[in-house]
């Protein structure tokens, strides 16, 4: 057992077993963030140049078409602000939402208000609930930390399929380095490992994946190199501050604030605020706060004070447990047994990690060549 240690710059600590510290007490996560941020989040004239070039290219590729870009909307702050920004920049987006059955009422209202007031065409893709529920429950039973793999992979799949159908060359994502730049490898595994998902479903599930929108490295190659579809993150080319973005959204589109990152989904709220902290000692707030500290939108002292409060409220957890177990169609006792099962890793199941590592390293070398 290693002694407890917390970074002197951010708030990442030894709850990430893969963390390391230098002689000054700074962790590898924030050290890497500060180096990579200069590339991913350019500043000043270079940022303006890259943004103008991106917008020019998007408009050029979308000329004479109804839409020149695709955006995914969840009802959350990041994706909602992307929708607002692309309209401000004069782009013609098509918005797509993946309905996986876990939307909060507030998220649905946010999406409707957003698309109505910004005059954005909107498509909603509804997953087959019985099939998706079975897949999601299988991943939960596997006891791995990455229980959001089914939703993550479905979103990527649908976005690319809709983009290809509409001959859209740019998907603009809400991901951003300012709030998501720090995420330990041991907290998140590649959702595109279809071998892992299929093996987990085969072991714990009762249904075959017939209509579920899968996405793996082969699909990524197809869309990237043959369909020429690019995934870009425009918030990295803006002076993005989440609090200021929230104020803009509240003022311009009547946005409703949830109070937590990705809490537009009832299931994600439960997973990040209770399941992961209790079962894996993994508090997602540490990664989010650390990213914000390094990007200058939060102080370390503010983060430490916030972390003194538990990530969940007991009353809310009780309601969420009852709601989630009922929606899964299992008893509360069975749900508790699943939650209390011994934690495992994706490495405990057949997976394609070695092959995916080889493929992505090869791609990185190709891009640098």
Secondary structure, 3 states (H helix, E strand, C coil): CCCCCECCCCCCECCCCCCCECCCCCEHHHHHHHHHHHHHCCCHHHHHHHHHHHHHHHHHHCCCCCCCEEEECCCCHHHHHHHHHHHHCCCCEEEEEEECCCECHHHHHHHHHHHHHCCCEEEEEECCHHHHHHHHHHHHHCCCCCCCHHHHHHHHHHHHHHHHHCCCCEEECCCCHHHHCCCCHHHCCCCCCHHHHHHHHHHHCCCCCCCCCCCCHHHHHHHHHHCCCEEECHHHHCCCCHHHHHHHHHHHHCCCCCCCCCCCEHHHHHHHHHHHHHHHCCCHHHHHHHHHHHHCCCCHHHHHHHHCCCCCCHHHHHHHHHHHHHHHCCCHHHHHHHHCCCCCCHHHCCCCHHHHHHHHHHHHHHHHC
